[in-house]
Amino acid sequence: MQQAKGPASAGEVLGWLVLAALAPGAAHLRAGWRKTGLTLISCYAAGLLALLAVWLLNDFDQLVGSFIENSWLTAIIIGAGVLGIAWFVLIVHSFMVLRPGRLPQTGQILTGTVAGLLAVMVMVPFGVAGQFAWTFQGTLHDIFQENPPDGESPVAAQPKPEDPWAGRQRVNILLLGGDADDHRVGVRTDSMNLASVDVKTGNTVLFSLPRNLENVRFRPGTPMAQRFPNGFRLPADAAGGRSDLLNSVWEYADAHPEIFGGKQHQGPKVLMDTIGYTLGVKVDWYALVNMWGFARLIDAIGGVTINVETDVVFGKYNEGLVKAGTRKLKGADAMWYARSRTNSDDYTRMRRQRCVLGALLDQADPATVLTRFNRIALATKELIRTDIPRRMLPHLVPLALKVKNAKVTSVQFVPPLINTGYPDWEKIRTVAAKAIRDSSAPKPALAATASPGVSSSPAPKKTPKKSTGTSANPAKGLTEGCGGAL
């Protein structure tokens, strides 16, 4: 093999080494290893072109969704390891072919030390990518089920590749906040929000249902409807409290398997069906969030900035305080802001919870998620319980990315819209249906501009009609009423 004279100085050796790390084969060409150098550069260029083609020829959201699949994550983990070792070997071999032995002793020591450091450094990005994929794969395995439970949503039943949503226009996911602790038996869902998402646009309506909704109706023909034909009603507790509100449905169903022929853990299924019947929609899946695990998630992203409209007092002895003003709250303070009952009613708490959700959605940007990925993954594993099948994630992730940039509105079924003691069930369904229609409707076309020489009469003014409870539009922006824009 014909070899050219190598670099004559330590600076040249180091320069070619750095270039070789960015463009494999460059050092080999300089050293006269033409076939090897051309092969390395050709393979590197082909790899970059392939990646560029994948990027340009695929929808970004769908591409991100594909990387959620277990096979892709495994391929990334293995590929990152192989490429990291290959780049290490490349730097070592590039150093050798540059013939550093021709340099003075000090030059040999300098170039050898830098080459060793560079060989290790080029492995770091691949190690980080592999570790991210490994952590992500483990988190998904801990949270999402491979085999769905009985009575799975029709959306998830053998989706066709061309239409993963089986022809449906919307997907409905029940978002629950659990208030369980070591001193309480069962699961009480003190925060209940149904996210109804348009699968084409990502436009979302968030329906908030109050925990103290009484006389809850169950879908006719179900075991709970047979047990409570006139609505969910139990005798008052010894202290005068009630355990038959909407937030007790899950707990009651779990505690009475005899109603379901001995089947255990029917709480999630019953609550999903009950809320779906209440709103007039089909609930596809649920996600139960541990409220204090949610605080750890907020800490993992570095806190959330919220405009606190008034001082919020909390604690057993009112010893805690979240002061009014624009505050960056840590997890615990954000949870107390959302959940404090001191000087507050349930409806004020629901609004504050909505504000925290909106702030988290706005501020959890991709850069934050990447830089705090391990902490977020650990917090998420402790945070969520869900029945969403793992195989639906490649379709749900692109949908979630659409939601991030789509219109998100909120409807809260609280007074004066709804009397929680004597709910108007038909009105609830009517309001929900209208909010969904408005969310799905395309943007109105711009009014046509009159052509020159053609006169146009202004539209006659309409006398505003007084809004009634059923005709008024209760849908609001997710962060509307949260103390102003951040």
Helices and strands as residue ranges (DSSP letters): H 10-22, H 26-31, H 34-57, H 60-66, H 70-97, G 100-102, H 105-121, H 123-143, G 154-156, E 170-178, E 189-198, E 204-209, H 223-227, G 246-248, H 249-255, G 257-260, H 267-279, E 285-290, H 291-300, E 304-308, E 312-314, E 320-322, E 325-329, H 331-339, H 346-363, H 366-371, H 373-381, E 384-386, G 390-392, H 393-404, E 408-412, H 425-440, E 476-477
